[in-house]
Amino acid sequence: MKALVMHPYYIPQVLDGKVSFDARGYDTWVKGDVYIYDSKAKALVGIITITGTHRISVEDYYDWHHMPLDRDNTDTSHECYAWDFINPRRIVPIKVDKPKDKRVWFEV
């Protein structure tokens, strides 16, 4: 199964069901169940089911990440994506060494 590397700030929002997508600057072809990998704890901490993606604006991307948008220095025509998911669930953390060359996805 694939593991999605995620910043620990967003993991509670995802696994508590407060958000139903992850905002990324690129699309993905991955669908189905994937582990959530906490990049700080270095552990698999949950599972979500990715159902698809849809385009979002740069403004929506920045809003999701709680970041201010500098319109003077940001290409607002760039396409960003929401990776839609359902069925978030926590698991007992499993310590895993992520391959150093993998930044977003890796196989478990």
C-alpha positions as CSV (number, residue, x, y, z in Angstrom):
1,M,0.0,0.0,0.0
2,K,1.2,3.6,-0.6
3,A,1.9,6.1,2.1
4,L,1.2,9.8,1.7
5,V,3.7,12.0,3.4
6,M,1.9,14.7,5.3
7,H,3.0,17.6,7.6
8,P,1.9,16.9,11.1
9,Y,-0.1,20.2,11.3
10,Y,-2.7,18.9,8.9
11,I,-3.0,15.3,10.1
12,P,-5.5,15.9,13.0
13,Q,-7.8,17.9,10.6
14,V,-7.7,15.1,8.1
15,L,-8.1,12.2,10.5
16,D,-10.8,13.9,12.6
17,G,-12.9,14.5,9.5
18,K,-12.6,18.3,9.6
19,V,-11.5,18.4,5.9
20,S,-12.4,16.1,3.0
21,F,-9.4,16.9,0.8
22,D,-5.7,17.7,0.8
23,A,-4.6,20.7,-1.2
24,R,-1.6,20.1,-3.4
25,G,0.1,22.0,-6.2
26,Y,-0.2,19.1,-8.6
27,D,-2.5,16.2,-9.5
28,T,-2.3,12.6,-8.5
29,W,-3.3,9.4,-10.2
30,V,-3.4,7.4,-6.9
31,K,-6.8,6.2,-5.8
32,G,-8.0,3.9,-3.0
33,D,-6.7,3.3,0.5
34,V,-3.4,5.0,1.5
35,Y,-1.6,5.4,4.7
36,I,-1.0,8.8,6.2
37,Y,2.7,9.2,7.1
38,D,3.5,11.8,9.8
39,S,6.7,13.4,8.6
40,K,7.7,14.5,12.1
41,A,6.9,11.4,14.1
42,K,8.2,9.2,11.2
43,A,5.2,6.9,11.6
44,L,2.1,5.7,9.7
45,V,-0.7,7.2,11.7
46,G,-3.9,6.8,9.7
47,I,-5.6,5.6,6.5
48,I,-7.8,7.5,4.1
49,T,-9.5,6.5,0.8
50,I,-8.6,8.8,-2.1
51,T,-11.6,9.0,-4.4
52,G,-10.3,11.5,-7.0
53,T,-9.1,15.0,-7.5
54,H,-10.5,18.3,-8.7
55,R,-8.9,21.6,-9.6
56,I,-8.8,24.4,-7.1
57,S,-7.6,28.0,-7.4
58,V,-4.3,29.2,-6.0
59,E,-6.3,31.3,-3.6
60,D,-8.1,28.1,-2.3
61,Y,-4.7,26.4,-2.0
62,Y,-3.3,29.2,0.1
63,D,-6.5,29.3,2.2
64,W,-6.4,25.6,2.9
65,H,-2.8,25.9,4.0
66,H,-3.6,29.0,6.2
67,M,-0.9,31.0,4.3
68,P,-1.2,34.6,3.1
69,L,-1.2,35.0,-0.7
70,D,1.3,37.5,-2.0
71,R,-0.4,38.4,-5.3
72,D,2.5,40.5,-6.5
73,N,4.9,37.5,-6.4
74,T,2.6,34.5,-7.0
75,D,1.4,33.1,-10.4
76,T,-2.3,32.9,-9.6
77,S,-2.9,31.2,-13.0
78,H,-1.2,28.0,-11.7
79,E,-3.5,25.1,-11.3
80,C,-3.7,23.5,-7.9
81,Y,-5.6,20.3,-6.9
82,A,-7.7,19.0,-4.1
83,W,-7.1,15.3,-3.5
84,D,-10.5,14.2,-2.4
85,F,-10.8,11.5,0.3
86,I,-13.4,9.6,2.4
87,N,-13.3,7.3,5.4
88,P,-10.4,8.8,7.5
89,R,-9.3,6.6,10.3
90,R,-6.6,6.5,12.9
91,I,-4.3,3.6,13.4
92,V,-1.9,2.6,16.1
93,P,1.3,4.4,14.9
94,I,3.7,2.2,13.1
95,K,7.3,3.5,12.9
96,V,8.6,3.4,9.4
97,D,11.8,4.7,7.8
98,K,10.7,6.8,4.7
99,P,13.2,6.4,1.8
100,K,15.2,9.7,1.7
101,D,14.4,10.1,-2.1
102,K,10.6,10.0,-1.6
103,R,9.0,13.3,-0.7
104,V,5.2,12.7,-1.3
105,W,4.6,8.9,-1.8
106,F,6.4,5.7,-0.9
107,E,5.5,2.1,-0.8
108,V,5.0,0.3,2.5
